[in-house]
Amino acid sequence: MIAIELKIGEFEPEHKGKMEFYLNVLNDTVKLPHENPAIGIIICKSKNRTVVEYSLQTATLPIGVATYTTSTDLPDSYQALLPSAEEIEEKLKGLLWDT
């Protein structure tokens, strides 16, 4: 099992404590006896390596911290997988009430 938490800001030390809580709950209530302990991944917009290292120094549960970037450009390979604006509009017509 993997618990993933996506943060919109910078990594903060308290994120580790919250993830440990989630992992303890998963391990105690969801994990089956033959399964490995849950792993936690915290994905943040940015991180200070020193803050992450000191925060995780005493961690007894497997937790990793990663960053992400955003882009306003959608790669062509993904664009082909998405519906067109017209297709979305047509599907929404059936869901919206006329006012």
C-alpha positions in Angstrom: 0.0 0.0 0.0 1.1 3.5 -0.8 -0.3 6.7 0.8 0.3 9.7 -1.4 -0.3 13.3 -0.2 -0.1 16.1 -2.7 0.7 19.5 -1.2 0.4 22.8 -3.1 3.2 24.5 -1.2 6.7 23.9 0.2 7.4 20.8 2.4 7.0 21.6 6.1 8.1 19.4 9.0 4.6 18.8 10.2 3.8 17.0 6.9 5.9 14.1 8.2 3.8 13.7 11.3 0.6 13.7 9.4 2.0 11.1 7.0 3.1 8.9 9.9 -0.5 9.1 11.3 -1.9 7.9 7.9 0.6 5.1 7.7 -0.1 3.9 11.2 -3.8 3.8 10.5 -3.3 1.9 7.2 -0.9 -0.6 8.8 -3.3 -1.2 11.8 -6.6 -1.3 10.0 -6.1 -2.1 6.3 -2.9 -4.0 5.9 -3.3 -7.7 5.7 -0.9 -10.0 7.7 1.0 -11.1 4.6 1.5 -7.6 3.2 4.5 -5.3 3.7 4.0 -2.1 5.7 2.5 0.9 3.9 4.8 3.5 2.3 4.2 7.2 2.3 5.0 9.7 -0.4 4.7 13.4 0.1 4.7 15.4 -3.1 5.2 19.2 -2.7 5.6 22.1 -5.0 9.1 22.7 -3.5 11.3 21.5 -0.7 14.4 22.5 1.2 16.6 19.5 1.3 18.0 20.3 4.8 14.5 20.7 6.2 13.4 17.3 4.7 16.5 15.5 6.0 16.1 16.8 9.5 12.3 16.1 9.5 12.8 12.5 8.3 15.9 11.8 10.4 13.9 10.1 13.2 11.3 8.5 10.9 10.6 4.8 11.6 8.2 4.4 8.8 9.1 4.6 5.1 8.4 8.1 3.9 9.7 9.9 0.8 9.4 13.5 -0.3 9.3 14.6 -4.0 8.5 17.8 -5.9 6.4 18.5 -8.9 6.3 21.2 -11.6 3.3 22.5 -13.5 3.1 23.6 -17.1 0.6 25.5 -19.2 1.5 23.4 -22.2 -0.1 20.0 -22.6 2.1 17.5 -24.5 0.7 16.5 -27.9 0.7 12.8 -26.8 -1.7 13.7 -24.0 -3.9 16.0 -26.1 -4.9 13.1 -28.3 -6.3 11.3 -25.2 -8.6 14.1 -24.1 -12.0 14.9 -25.4 -12.5 18.0 -27.5 -14.2 21.1 -26.2 -17.2 20.3 -28.3 -17.4 16.7 -26.9 -17.3 18.1 -23.3 -19.9 20.7 -24.1 -22.2 18.0 -25.6 -21.9 15.8 -22.5 -22.5 18.7 -20.1 -25.7 19.6 -22.0 -27.3 16.4 -20.7 -26.2 17.2 -17.1 -27.2 20.9 -16.8 -30.7 22.1 -16.3 -32.0 25.0 -18.4 -32.7 28.0 -16.4 
